[in-house]
Amino acid sequence: MLGQAAPIPGAAAEYRPVPMVASNTHILARLLLAGAVTCLCACTQDQGRDMLDQFSQGKPSELFQTSVDRMATLSMRDNLQSLYLLMNKLYLRNPSQWKLSGYVDAATAERQIRIAIEQRQPLPQLGQRRDLAALSYALSPEFRGDRVGAFIYAIGSMLITAHGGRTEFYMTDTIDPLFVNNAARNIEKATWMLSQRQDANGELLLFSNEISEEGSNLSFAVEFGKIVARLDLLAELLDERYRRIGLNYAQSLLLMNFLPVQ
């Protein structure tokens, strides 16, 4: 027909409209990416606030502590707290003991024993005995004073001595892992002795764990076990720390590297 252009061969086959699905997929991907970036920024901001909160709660002296120093400090704090909890429980199980201390009540006795441990003061009923000498005497039938106070004081004194006479530790301090390990073994022995030692009448020197038909109370063994576990972990970390120092020195000699001086 006149007035109509002839169709171009193959034109219909070559025309391909752009699918709307592909366009929507790109939009969805961009939205997901934007959401992920927003969440990441929010998480980063939260982490930053958490770090600032942690720094604000810390003490300036922590800047002079390595990670092992900090762990040793926290371990000592927790071990002493466990020891004071055991003292309270022993006084409850042996109410006649605090009366032998000369203090007006159990709370006063506990407070004074804590002060003696942390300030490394002698306990009057033990004379000048400390550490292992105090522990042996406190668990002997010859002792006639407040056995609970003497027992807890002796262990606390031994713990501090094993850590070089300190309760907080910094870069300049050294702790011998062998002494820490020995302290753990001593506590295991003392725990066993506490449950076995009897007086001349065949009665236990102190009542602690109990297994009977009425029920069981193994809370003393559990708390002593926590102290031993902390000591063992600290001893292992200290041993690895000093071993790495030796290995680093050996590696520097092997590679002929000069050691830093500042």
Buried (B, 14 or more C-beta within 10 A) or exposed (E): EEEEEEEEEEEEEEEEEEEEEEEEEEEEEEEEEEEEEEEEEEEEEEEEEEEEEEEEEEEEEBEEBEEBBBBBBBBBEEBBEBBBBBBBBBBEBBEEBBEBBBBEEBEEBBEBBBEBBEEEBBBEBBEEBBBBBBBBBBBEEEBEBBBBBBBBBBBBBBBBBBBBEBBBBBEEBEBBBEBBBBBBEBBBEBBEBBBEBEEEEEEEBBBBBBEEEEEEBEBBBEBBBBBBEBBBBBBEBBBEBBEEEEEEEEEEEEEEEEEEEE
